[in-house]
């Protein structure tokens, strides 16, 4: 695994180094030892698998407040997505900035999204599948989201938007009073 930094502190691209031969490939998608270079004492508590049916669908921009803030490692295992992290940490130099990355079954990239960042994606194909590793258990009472189309963040989604859930459409726009997520 190769880890590349992005402009947002803690958001990293994982570049896989699969072994390929005439049979196909073998690719390590998680290695505790290699992730120690990102941060020590990472404990994966949940592994989720999702499928999105329709190209252009947006899911996000979700996060959890402390004490259930979570680091995610996101990988697309079928099709392709445009994966986005938004920095909501009020003391960060990149507060309200975003990073987007195309993740696909072909490029085998993953994105590390630290605590204090919102996460979402747009499906670039029909019937995409993703796996998410998370360092915290899901907590409905600590979950929240910001709008996928918030003009203060101004995410540049790569293709026309087709479907957004009612729940994601109902999320708040960041106003001048939004102070971000405090992690301690």
Wavefront OBJ file of the C-alpha trace (Angstrom):
o trace
v 0.000 0.000 0.000
v 1.168 3.483 -0.849
v -0.306 6.435 1.076
v -0.582 9.829 -0.649
v -1.470 13.032 1.167
v -4.189 15.402 -0.015
v -4.577 19.089 0.818
v -6.751 18.131 3.813
v -4.805 16.942 6.854
v -5.506 13.282 7.522
v -7.350 12.635 4.244
v -5.156 10.166 2.402
v -5.355 8.209 -0.817
v -4.399 4.560 -0.546
v -2.864 3.224 -3.740
v -2.975 -0.534 -3.913
v -0.174 -2.689 -5.224
v -1.976 -5.852 -6.339
v -0.159 -9.024 -7.310
v -1.300 -9.951 -10.824
v -0.760 -13.072 -12.887
v -2.654 -15.173 -15.438
v -5.241 -16.133 -12.777
v -6.204 -12.548 -11.957
v -5.036 -10.552 -8.948
v -4.595 -10.581 -5.192
v -4.961 -7.250 -3.400
v -4.631 -6.467 0.293
v -7.384 -3.997 1.179
v -6.585 -3.736 4.875
v -3.376 -4.171 6.826
v -3.161 -2.973 10.429
v 0.633 -2.842 10.250
v 0.730 -0.679 7.104
v -1.981 1.653 8.457
v 0.274 2.392 11.438
v 2.088 4.796 9.070
v -1.155 6.798 8.853
v -1.927 6.700 12.553
v -1.078 4.377 15.389
v -3.623 2.353 17.324
v -6.242 2.217 14.580
v -8.957 -0.248 15.521
v -11.539 -1.110 12.884
v -14.873 -1.629 14.648
v -17.242 -1.948 11.724
v -17.076 -3.106 8.103
v -19.988 -2.077 5.888
v -20.930 -3.023 2.332
v -23.278 -0.864 0.247
v -24.743 -0.964 -3.251
v -26.080 1.998 -5.199
v -28.307 1.196 -8.169
v -28.330 4.342 -10.284
v -25.523 6.325 -11.912
v -25.469 9.926 -10.663
v -26.850 9.088 -7.199
v -25.416 11.128 -4.320
v -25.061 9.751 -0.799
v -23.786 12.112 1.885
v -22.322 14.235 3.364
v -22.381 12.246 6.615
v -20.370 12.383 9.840
v -20.673 11.513 13.543
v -20.012 13.772 16.525
v -17.741 12.721 19.392
v -17.625 10.460 21.262
v -18.611 8.454 18.153
v -16.548 10.382 15.609
v -15.081 7.914 13.160
v -12.241 7.506 10.754
v -13.375 5.735 7.583
v -11.482 3.851 4.936
v -13.629 3.744 1.801
v -13.111 1.525 -1.234
v -15.230 0.929 -4.345
v -15.212 -2.771 -5.276
v -17.616 -2.698 -8.240
v -17.924 0.134 -10.744
v -16.701 3.634 -9.888
v -17.553 6.560 -7.637
v -16.470 10.129 -7.002
v -15.689 10.026 -3.280
v -15.588 13.264 -1.264
v -14.302 14.316 2.159
v -15.197 17.741 3.614
v -13.155 19.150 6.494
v -15.537 20.235 9.288
v -12.859 20.647 11.982
v -13.180 24.206 13.226
v -9.483 24.604 14.031
v -8.240 23.209 10.709
v -6.467 25.279 8.058
v -8.693 23.582 5.472
v -12.001 24.118 7.310
v -14.917 23.710 4.836
v -12.615 22.629 1.994
v -13.208 19.364 0.169
v -11.214 16.715 -1.609
v -12.698 14.430 -4.256
v -11.178 11.268 -5.661
v -12.368 8.744 -8.228
v -12.365 5.305 -6.630
v -13.071 2.272 -8.768
v -12.789 -1.478 -8.923
v -10.226 -0.922 -11.691
v -7.919 1.588 -9.961
v -8.261 -0.142 -6.553
v -7.728 3.153 -4.701
v -9.201 3.836 -1.279
v -9.702 7.040 0.686
v -8.904 7.518 4.377
v -11.293 10.046 5.919
v -10.406 11.151 9.451
v -12.667 12.086 12.322
v -14.135 15.548 11.855
v -14.629 15.193 8.116
v -17.944 14.596 6.392
v -18.082 11.877 3.753
v -20.199 11.322 0.676
v -19.987 10.115 -2.885
v -21.596 10.121 -6.311
v -21.985 6.886 -8.263
v -20.352 7.119 -11.690
v -21.865 3.807 -12.843
v -25.020 1.814 -12.215
v -24.881 -0.880 -9.518
v -21.712 0.233 -7.773
v -20.594 -1.519 -4.593
v -18.471 -0.149 -1.787
v -16.903 -1.324 1.435
v -16.345 1.030 4.373
v -14.127 0.310 7.338
v -14.894 2.428 10.386
v -13.162 3.065 13.704
v -16.421 3.729 15.580
v -19.740 1.999 15.837
v -22.673 3.678 14.129
v -24.553 5.925 16.541
v -27.869 7.308 15.310
v -27.956 9.875 18.134
v -24.505 11.213 17.114
v -24.931 11.240 13.340
v -25.351 14.358 11.260
v -24.720 15.617 7.746
v -24.264 18.760 5.726
v -25.918 19.393 2.379
v -24.305 17.792 -0.670
v -24.929 21.040 -2.576
v -23.996 23.558 0.119
v -22.705 26.703 -1.660
v -20.170 27.360 1.141
v -18.505 24.054 0.328
v -19.257 24.059 -3.420
v -18.470 20.442 -4.270
v -18.045 20.013 -8.021
v -19.897 16.771 -8.689
v -18.589 15.330 -11.973
v -21.875 14.220 -13.577
v -25.525 15.314 -13.376
v -27.207 14.350 -10.103
v -29.995 11.793 -10.539
v -31.075 10.639 -7.052
v -30.629 12.043 -3.530
v -32.479 10.576 -0.548
v -35.084 12.698 1.235
v -32.920 12.454 4.362
v -29.869 13.900 2.554
v -31.983 16.627 0.914
v -33.243 17.652 4.379
v -29.751 18.342 5.797
v -28.695 21.813 6.853
v -26.782 24.373 4.842
v -23.750 25.700 6.660
v -24.518 29.220 7.821
v -22.233 31.909 9.187
v -22.872 30.581 12.689
v -21.504 27.090 11.917
v -18.403 26.651 14.038
v -17.436 23.187 12.860
v -16.888 19.963 14.729
v -14.786 20.016 17.867
v -13.158 16.659 18.439
v -11.985 17.060 22.018
l 1 2 3 4 5 6 7 8 9 10 11 12 13 14 15 16 17 18 19 20 21 22 23 24 25 26 27 28 29 30 31 32 33 34 35 36 37 38 39 40 41 42 43 44 45 46 47 48 49 50 51 52 53 54 55 56 57 58 59 60 61 62 63 64 65 66 67 68 69 70 71 72 73 74 75 76 77 78 79 80 81 82 83 84 85 86 87 88 89 90 91 92 93 94 95 96 97 98 99 100 101 102 103 104 105 106 107 108 109 110 111 112 113 114 115 116 117 118 119 120 121 122 123 124 125 126 127 128 129 130 131 132 133 134 135 136 137 138 139 140 141 142 143 144 145 146 147 148 149 150 151 152 153 154 155 156 157 158 159 160 161 162 163 164 165 166 167 168 169 170 171 172 173 174 175 176 177 178 179 180 181 182 183 184
